[in-house]
């Protein structure tokens, strides 16, 4: 579920449907979560107005994969978030059911319940229900096409053989539970259940030291070294700094400019004299109009990163090896020709940690081995998360 919609859309939707839920979690409720967490994971922060239940997860699971949730019944949430790609789509930029091409790459939904903010650069989307609503109603670009079509889509669910019972079980206290808000709440609940915590890296945390190869262990040492600095943006249990969980005292919200572009301006659609990113992908700047926010995006989790190519917010880097060697090792990407030409290593807005580093071919291989050790095949191949309609195949490596 991806979106570029801003504060106005979310505010309007919350006013139309109900007060926006979110914020702090409920410890007593979180302790009863119908999901399994490892010892090294904190309890997620669950909005008090949308607790996780088995019935709501089951409803959200079906809705997530149902193509009738799009205006033309030609695509679903899962169209951009396939389990075999760790809930991304394998495209540089996602394509909606009406053919609209999104400006951004689909983010993985791996452990999305822990995100302090949803999306690449939207500081206003604080919880999964808001994110679901934004995707349902987004018009730039159209993702599911609910705007002015709510009743038409809801009627499809009302006449279905299964949905009336599923909604009644998920919302037993409501007489007419098939509503816009309850669709969004169910989608949010299913997304919150997408917990990935059994990669080889995690198995080492539980005492299975043999789970990491010698190369992956060397790569781990590199990843967590001050020489490479990777962990400063991709640290913690979820390999992402922008996290929120039950018991969090202060929200950790980070948006970073990683030197992906450094377009010289001014030019149409490019607001600054230098350091610009391509039009429509200015990052946090689109919300703040603060020059220092140009090109700032949220660093996504690296869990299952092996399966989520291509990379970056616009899918502009094809492989992890290119990410390491041609981007981070040189301290920013060099684009020599074309409208986006520029040296990201010279961007005035790049994060101070983007200083580059020396790395040998063997060390690159070791780092890749570690990143591959973040792949959780039990998550990617879990039949309980699979498409109940049978439209989206599982990964070829799944049994």
C-alpha positions in Angstrom: 0.0 0.0 0.0 1.9 3.0 -1.2 0.8 6.7 -1.5 2.1 10.2 -2.0 -1.0 11.9 -0.5 -0.4 14.6 2.0 -1.8 16.1 5.1 -5.0 17.5 3.5 -6.2 14.2 2.2 -5.6 12.4 5.5 -7.3 15.2 7.5 -10.4 15.2 5.2 -10.7 11.4 5.4 -10.4 11.4 9.2 -13.1 14.1 9.4 -15.4 12.2 7.1 -15.1 8.8 8.7 -14.1 9.3 12.4 -11.3 10.7 14.5 -7.9 9.4 13.4 -6.7 6.6 15.6 -3.1 6.0 16.4 -0.4 7.3 18.7 0.4 5.4 21.9 -0.2 1.7 22.4 -2.0 -0.2 25.1 0.3 -2.6 27.0 -2.4 -4.8 28.4 -4.0 -5.3 25.0 -0.6 -5.8 23.3 0.2 -8.6 25.6 -2.8 -10.5 24.1 -1.8 -10.1 20.5 -2.8 -12.9 18.2 0.6 -12.9 16.6 3.9 -14.5 17.5 6.9 -12.3 18.4 10.4 -13.4 19.3 12.1 -12.5 22.5 14.3 -9.9 20.8 11.3 -8.0 19.4 9.4 -5.4 21.5 5.6 -5.4 21.6 4.2 -3.2 18.8 2.2 -0.1 19.6 -1.4 -0.9 18.7 -4.0 1.9 18.5 -6.6 1.5 21.2 -9.4 2.0 18.7 -8.2 -0.8 16.5 -7.0 -3.8 18.5 -5.7 -6.8 16.8 -8.1 -9.8 16.7 -8.0 -13.1 14.9 -11.3 -12.3 13.2 -10.1 -8.9 12.0 -6.9 -10.4 10.6 -8.8 -13.0 8.7 -11.1 -10.3 7.2 -8.1 -8.0 6.4 -6.3 -10.9 4.8 -9.1 -11.5 2.3 -9.7 -7.8 1.6 -5.9 -7.3 1.0 -6.0 -9.8 -1.9 -9.4 -9.0 -3.3 -9.3 -7.3 -6.6 -12.9 -6.0 -6.1 -11.4 -3.5 -3.7 -10.3 -1.5 -6.7 -12.7 0.6 -8.7 -12.3 -1.5 -11.9 -11.9 -4.8 -10.0 -8.5 -5.2 -11.7 -6.1 -4.9 -8.8 -5.7 -5.2 -5.0 -3.4 -4.2 -2.3 -1.4 -7.3 -3.1 -0.9 -6.2 -6.6 1.8 -3.8 -5.3 2.7 -6.0 -2.3 3.3 -9.6 -3.3 4.4 -12.1 -0.6 7.0 -13.6 -3.0 8.7 -10.2 -3.1 8.5 -9.7 0.7 5.4 -7.7 0.0 6.8 -5.4 -2.7 6.1 -5.8 -6.4 9.5 -6.1 -8.1 8.9 -3.0 -10.2 10.9 0.2 -10.2 7.6 2.2 -9.8 4.3 0.6 -9.1 1.4 0.5 -11.5 -2.1 0.9 -10.2 -5.2 -1.0 -11.5 -6.2 1.8 -13.8 -2.8 2.0 -15.3 -1.5 5.0 -13.3 2.3 4.7 -12.8 3.3 5.7 -9.3 6.3 8.0 -8.8 7.6 5.7 -6.0 8.8 2.2 -5.5 6.5 0.0 -3.4 7.9 -0.3 0.1 8.0 -3.7 1.8 5.3 -4.4 4.4 7.7 -6.4 6.5 7.1 -5.5 10.1 5.2 -2.4 9.0 3.4 -2.3 12.4 6.7 -0.9 13.9 7.0 2.1 11.5 7.0 5.4 13.3 5.7 6.9 10.0 4.3 5.1 7.0 5.5 5.8 3.4 8.7 7.1 1.9 8.5 10.8 2.9 5.0 11.6 4.3 5.4 12.8 7.9 1.6 12.9 8.5 0.8 9.2 8.1 1.3 7.9 11.6 -0.6 4.6 11.6 -1.7 1.8 9.3 -5.3 2.8 9.2 -4.4 6.2 7.9 -2.2 4.5 5.4 -5.0 2.2 4.2 -7.4 5.1 3.8 -4.9 7.2 1.9 -4.3 4.3 -0.6 -8.1 3.7 -0.9 -8.8 7.4 -1.7 -5.6 8.6 -3.3 -6.2 10.4 -6.6 -2.6 11.3 -7.4 -1.9 8.7 -8.4 -5.0 6.4 -8.4 -4.2 3.3 -6.4 -7.6 1.7 -5.6 -9.9 4.5 -6.8 -12.4 4.7 -3.9 -12.9 8.5 -4.2 -16.6 9.1 -5.0 -17.0 5.3 -5.5 -17.3 4.2 -1.9 -20.8 2.7 -2.0 -20.2 1.0 -5.3 -17.2 -0.9 -3.9 -18.9 -1.6 -0.5 -21.9 -3.0 -2.3 -19.7 -5.6 -3.9 -18.8 -6.8 -0.4 -22.3 -6.6 0.9 -23.6 -9.1 -1.8 -20.7 -11.4 -1.5 -21.3 -14.8 0.1 -18.5 -14.6 2.6 -18.0 -10.9 3.6 -21.2 -10.3 5.6 -20.2 -13.1 8.0 -16.5 -12.1 8.1 -17.4 -8.4 8.9 -19.9 -9.5 11.5 -17.3 -11.7 13.2 -14.7 -8.9 13.1 -17.0 -6.2 14.4 -19.6 -8.0 16.5 -20.9 -4.9 18.2 -22.0 -3.2 14.9 -25.3 -3.8 13.1 -24.0 -2.7 9.7 -20.3 -3.3 9.9 -19.4 -3.1 6.1 -18.2 0.4 6.1 -15.2 2.4 4.7 -13.7 2.7 8.2 -14.0 -1.0 8.9 -12.4 -1.9 5.6 -9.4 0.3 6.5 -9.2 -1.0 10.0 -9.2 -4.6 8.8 -6.5 -3.9 6.2 -4.4 -2.2 8.9 -4.9 -5.2 11.2 -3.7 -7.7 8.5 -0.7 -5.5 7.7 0.1 -5.3 11.4 0.2 -9.1 11.5 3.0 -9.3 8.9 5.8 -10.1 11.3 9.1 -11.3 9.9 11.5 -12.5 12.6 13.0 -15.8 11.6 15.9 -14.9 9.3 19.3 -16.6 9.9 20.2 -13.4 11.7 17.3 -13.9 14.1 18.2 -17.5 14.6 21.6 -16.4 15.9 19.9 -14.2 18.4 18.2 -17.3 19.8 21.4 -19.2 20.2 21.7 -20.9 16.8 25.2 -19.6 16.0 25.6 -21.9 13.0 22.8 -20.1 11.2 25.3 -17.5 9.9 28.0 -18.5 7.5 31.5 -17.3 8.0 31.0 -14.8 5.1 27.8 -13.5 6.6 29.5 -13.1 10.0 32.3 -11.1 8.4 29.6 -9.1 6.6 27.8 -8.4 9.9 31.1 -7.1 11.3 31.3 -4.7 8.4 27.7 -3.7 8.6 28.0 -2.7 12.2 31.4 -1.0 11.8 32.1 2.7 12.0 33.9 2.4 8.7 30.8 1.6 6.7 28.2 3.3 9.0 25.3 1.2 7.7 23.8 0.6 11.1 23.3 4.3 11.8 20.4 4.4 9.4 19.5 0.7 9.4 19.9 -0.2 13.1 17.9 -1.8 15.8 15.8 -5.0 15.7 14.0 -3.9 12.5 17.1 -2.6 10.7 15.4 0.8 10.4 15.7 3.8 12.7 12.2 5.1 12.2 10.4 2.8 14.7 7.7 3.0 17.3 6.7 0.3 19.7 4.9 -0.2 22.9 6.7 1.6 25.7 8.5 4.0 23.4 9.1 7.2 25.3 10.1 9.3 22.3 9.2 8.7 18.6 12.2 7.9 16.4 11.4 9.6 13.1 14.2 9.9 10.6 14.2 11.1 7.0 17.6 11.1 5.2 19.1 12.5 2.0 21.5 9.7 0.9 23.0 11.5 -2.1 21.0 9.7 -4.7 20.7 12.9 -6.9 22.3 16.3 -7.1 20.6 18.0 -10.0 21.8 21.5 -10.8 18.9 24.1 -11.1 17.0 26.2 -11.4 14.8 24.4 -13.9 11.1 23.8 -14.3 9.8 21.9 -11.3 13.2 22.1 -9.5 13.1 24.7 -6.7 16.7 25.1 -5.7 19.9 26.1 -7.4 21.6 22.8 -6.7 21.0 19.6 -4.8 17.6 18.9 -6.5 15.9 15.6 -6.9 13.6 14.8 -9.9 10.3 16.6 -10.0 7.6 14.7 -8.0 10.2 13.0 -5.9 11.5 15.8 -3.7 11.0 13.8 -0.5 10.2 15.6 2.8 10.7 18.9 1.0 7.2 18.4 -0.6 5.7 18.8 2.9 8.0 21.4 4.6 9.4 23.4 1.6 12.5 23.6 3.7 15.6 23.4 1.4 17.4 21.2 4.0 14.7 18.6 3.5 15.3 18.2 -0.2 15.7 14.6 -1.1 15.0 13.3 2.4 13.3 9.9 2.6 12.7 7.3 5.3 15.3 4.6 5.4 13.3 1.3 5.0 13.8 -1.9 6.8 16.6 -4.1 5.4 14.7 -7.3 6.4 14.1 -9.5 3.3 16.1 -6.9 1.3 17.3 -9.6 -1.0 13.8 -10.0 -2.4 12.8 -6.4 -2.8 14.8 -5.2 -5.8 15.0 -2.7 -7.4 16.1 -0.3 -4.7 15.7 3.3 -3.5 12.5 5.4 -3.4 12.2 5.4 -7.2 13.6 2.0 -7.9 16.5 3.5 -9.8 19.2 1.1 -8.6 18.8 -2.5 -9.8 20.9 -4.6 -7.5 22.3 -4.7 -4.0 25.8 -4.8 -5.3 25.3 -1.5 -7.2 23.7 0.0 -4.0 26.9 -0.9 -2.1 29.6 -0.1 -4.7 28.3 2.5 -7.0 26.3 4.5 -4.4 27.3 4.1 -0.8 31.0 3.3 -1.2 31.5 6.5 -3.3 29.5 8.6 -0.9 26.6 9.3 -3.3 25.6 8.3 -6.8 27.2 9.8 -10.0 24.8 10.4 -12.9 26.9 11.6 -15.8 24.4 12.3 -18.5 20.7 13.2 -19.0 18.2 15.5 -17.1 19.2 14.0 -13.7 22.9 14.4 -14.2 24.9 15.3 -11.1 27.2 13.9 -8.4 25.2 13.0 -5.3 28.5 12.9 -3.3 28.6 16.7 -3.8 25.0 17.4 -2.8 24.8 20.2 -0.2 21.8 18.4 1.4 23.3 14.9 1.7 23.5 13.4 5.2 26.8 14.0 7.0 27.3 10.2 7.2 27.4 10.0 3.4 31.2 10.2 3.3 32.0 7.0 1.3 34.3 4.2 2.2 36.9 1.8 0.7 35.7 -1.7 0.3 37.3 -4.8 -1.4 35.5 -7.2 -3.7 35.6 -9.9 -1.0 34.2 -7.5 1.5 31.3 -6.6 -0.8 30.6 -10.4 -1.1 30.7 -10.7 2.7 28.3 -7.7 3.1 25.9 -9.2 0.6 26.1 -12.6 2.4 25.0 -10.7 5.6 22.2 -8.9 3.8 21.0 -12.2 2.4 21.0 -13.6 6.0 18.2 -11.1 6.7 15.8 -13.1 4.4 13.1 -14.9 6.4 11.9 -17.7 4.2 9.4 -18.9 6.8 7.7 -15.5 6.3 8.0 -15.3 2.6 6.6 -18.9 2.2 4.0 -18.8 5.0 0.8 -20.2 3.5 -1.3 -18.3 6.1 -0.2 -15.1 4.4 -0.8 -16.3 0.9 -3.4 -15.2 -1.6 -6.7 -17.0 -0.8 -7.9 -16.3 -4.3 -4.9 -18.1 -5.9 -4.0 -15.2 -8.3 -0.5 -14.5 -7.0 2.0 -17.3 -7.0 4.4 -18.1 -4.2 8.1 -17.6 -4.5 9.7 -20.3 -6.6 11.9 -21.4 -3.6 8.9 -22.1 -1.5 7.9 -25.7 -0.9 
